[in-house]
Amino acid sequence: SFVIMRTDKTPTYNFACAVDDMLENVTCIIRGEDHVSNTPKQEHIRASLGYNKAMTYAHLPIILNEEGVKMSKREAHSSVKWLLESGILPSAIANYLIMLGNKTPCEIFTLEEAIKWFDISKVSKAPARFDLKKLLQINREHIKMIKDDELNKILDLNKDLAQLAKFYTQEASTIKELKEKMRAIFNTKDFGEFETECKILKELLKDIELFENYEDFKNELLSKSDLKGKKF
């Protein structure tokens, strides 16, 4: 036997979960292996309520934190809301989660691409370890892949400024960083000891050609300005 209702008349997790799956016509449930023991209870509840549609289950290994301990809901990194607020793109989150404990044909991919080859039966049975640095690396690549019109909406910029922002996508790991870099462009600056060097670069920018990426742009300025190291 097991409890399905608390003394305050609120349903327990197993009862609420079983009924919700029924009402939403859920047919496939994918969750952590720590829920294996809940499966027969939820099946029993549904059967008792006259529900006879078959359910398919997949219980995946738990995710460990960077210290190798089971990831807790209290940890910021385990919250999708926190990840999004930190400037990590939904596409990068999906990319990383699909990679966790799974062999993929490539490291960077879209959700549409993953749908074509993903096979849940190939997911490792061993626990996967969450690595924030790896997620940020993947996010950086997804930021580079953003189309101009989408970048306009994300950064709330006009078309010209969005093209300027494209230069900084090469060196920003999060959307938050990208916004900060764009904001810094328009902030009042104190050039201090580098006033002469800044004047040189400012004059060069008037006649420099357009480039598709930041590295080519930087190399062109380096070659024409003769500035090196800290002075550049």
C-alpha positions in Angstrom: 0.0 0.0 0.0 1.0 3.6 -0.5 -0.4 7.1 0.3 -2.2 9.0 -2.5 -3.7 11.8 -0.5 -2.2 13.9 2.3 -4.1 14.9 5.5 -4.6 18.4 4.0 -6.4 16.8 1.0 -3.7 17.5 -1.5 -2.6 14.6 -3.8 0.8 13.0 -3.5 3.3 13.1 -6.4 2.4 9.6 -7.7 -1.3 10.2 -7.7 -1.0 13.7 -9.4 1.5 12.4 -11.9 -0.6 9.4 -12.9 -3.8 11.4 -13.3 -2.0 14.2 -15.2 -0.5 11.7 -17.7 -4.0 10.3 -18.2 -5.5 13.7 -18.9 -2.7 14.7 -21.2 -2.9 11.4 -23.1 0.8 10.8 -22.5 2.0 7.6 -24.2 5.8 7.7 -23.6 7.5 8.7 -20.4 11.3 9.4 -20.2 12.7 10.2 -16.8 15.5 9.5 -14.4 16.1 6.0 -13.0 15.4 7.2 -9.5 11.7 7.1 -10.6 11.7 3.3 -11.4 10.0 2.5 -8.1 7.2 5.0 -8.9 6.3 3.2 -12.1 4.2 0.3 -10.7 2.5 2.7 -8.3 1.4 5.0 -11.1 0.4 2.1 -13.3 -1.8 0.7 -10.4 -3.4 4.1 -9.9 -4.3 4.4 -13.6 -5.6 0.8 -13.7 -7.8 1.5 -10.7 -9.3 4.5 -12.5 -10.1 2.4 -15.5 -7.3 3.6 -17.7 -6.1 0.9 -20.0 -3.9 2.6 -22.6 -0.4 1.2 -22.7 2.5 3.4 -21.5 6.1 3.2 -22.7 8.8 4.0 -20.2 12.5 4.9 -20.5 14.4 5.4 -17.2 17.7 7.2 -17.8 20.8 7.3 -15.6 20.9 10.2 -13.2 23.0 13.3 -13.9 25.9 14.1 -11.6 27.2 17.5 -10.8 30.8 18.6 -11.4 31.9 17.1 -8.1 30.5 13.7 -9.1 27.5 13.8 -6.8 23.8 13.4 -7.9 22.6 16.8 -9.2 20.2 18.5 -6.9 17.2 20.6 -7.8 18.7 23.2 -5.5 21.7 23.7 -7.7 21.3 26.7 -10.0 22.8 24.8 -13.0 19.9 22.2 -12.8 17.3 24.9 -13.6 16.5 25.6 -17.2 15.2 29.0 -16.1 18.7 29.8 -14.6 20.5 28.7 -17.8 18.2 30.8 -20.0 18.6 33.9 -17.7 22.4 33.4 -17.8 22.3 33.8 -21.6 22.4 30.2 -22.8 20.4 29.5 -25.9 17.6 26.9 -25.9 19.3 25.3 -28.9 22.6 24.9 -27.0 20.8 23.5 -23.9 19.1 20.9 -26.2 22.4 20.1 -27.9 24.2 19.6 -24.6 21.5 17.4 -23.0 21.4 15.2 -26.0 25.1 14.8 -25.8 25.1 13.9 -22.1 25.8 10.2 -21.8 25.2 9.7 -25.5 27.4 9.1 -28.6 26.6 11.7 -31.2 27.9 11.9 -34.8 29.1 15.5 -34.2 29.5 17.8 -31.3 27.5 20.8 -32.6 24.0 20.2 -34.1 20.5 21.5 -34.2 17.4 19.8 -32.7 16.2 19.2 -36.3 19.4 17.4 -37.1 19.3 15.3 -33.9 15.8 14.1 -34.6 17.1 12.3 -37.7 19.7 10.2 -35.8 18.9 10.2 -32.1 18.4 6.7 -30.7 17.5 6.5 -27.0 18.6 2.8 -26.9 22.2 4.0 -27.4 22.2 6.3 -24.3 24.8 5.1 -21.8 23.7 3.2 -18.7 26.3 5.0 -16.6 25.6 8.3 -14.9 26.6 11.4 -16.9 28.5 14.3 -15.4 27.3 17.9 -15.9 30.0 20.2 -17.2 29.1 23.9 -17.3 32.3 24.8 -19.2 31.4 22.4 -21.9 27.9 23.8 -22.1 29.3 27.3 -22.5 31.6 26.1 -25.3 28.6 24.6 -27.1 26.6 27.8 -26.5 29.4 29.9 -28.0 29.1 27.8 -31.2 25.3 28.2 -31.3 25.7 32.0 -30.8 27.9 32.0 -34.0 25.1 30.2 -35.8 22.4 32.7 -35.1 20.9 34.4 -38.2 20.8 38.2 -38.4 17.1 38.6 -38.0 17.1 36.3 -34.9 20.0 38.3 -33.5 18.0 41.5 -34.0 15.2 40.1 -31.8 17.4 38.7 -29.1 19.5 41.8 -28.7 16.7 44.3 -29.6 19.0 46.0 -32.1 18.4 47.5 -35.6 19.8 45.6 -38.6 23.1 47.6 -38.8 23.9 47.1 -35.1 23.0 43.4 -35.3 25.7 43.1 -38.1 28.2 44.8 -35.8 27.2 42.3 -33.0 28.1 39.5 -35.3 31.8 40.4 -34.8 31.4 39.8 -31.1 29.7 36.4 -31.5 33.2 35.0 -32.1 34.2 35.7 -28.5 31.0 35.6 -26.4 30.0 32.5 -24.5 26.6 33.7 -23.6 24.0 36.2 -24.9 24.5 38.1 -21.6 28.2 38.6 -22.5 27.3 39.6 -26.0 24.9 42.3 -24.7 27.6 43.6 -22.4 30.1 43.8 -25.2 27.6 45.7 -27.3 26.7 48.0 -24.4 30.4 48.8 -23.9 30.7 50.1 -27.5 28.4 53.0 -26.7 29.7 53.7 -23.1 31.9 56.8 -22.6 35.5 55.6 -22.6 38.7 57.0 -21.0 41.5 56.0 -23.4 44.2 57.2 -20.9 47.7 56.1 -21.9 46.3 54.6 -25.2 44.8 57.8 -26.6 47.3 57.9 -29.5 46.7 54.3 -30.5 42.9 54.8 -30.4 43.2 57.7 -32.7 45.2 55.6 -35.2 42.5 52.8 -35.1 39.7 55.3 -35.4 41.2 56.7 -38.6 41.7 53.2 -40.0 38.1 52.3 -39.4 36.9 55.0 -41.7 38.3 53.3 -44.8 38.5 49.6 -43.8 36.6 47.1 -45.9 33.8 45.0 -44.5 34.6 41.5 -43.1 32.6 38.4 -42.5 34.3 37.5 -39.2 36.1 39.1 -36.3 39.5 37.4 -36.8 39.9 38.7 -40.4 38.8 42.2 -39.2 41.3 42.1 -36.3 44.1 40.9 -38.5 43.5 43.7 -41.0 43.7 46.3 -38.3 46.8 44.7 -36.9 48.6 44.8 -40.3 47.6 48.3 -41.1 48.1 49.9 -37.7 51.5 48.3 -36.9 50.2 48.1 -33.3 51.1 45.1 -31.3 50.3 43.4 -27.9 48.8 45.6 -25.2 48.8 48.7 -27.4 46.4 47.0 -29.9 
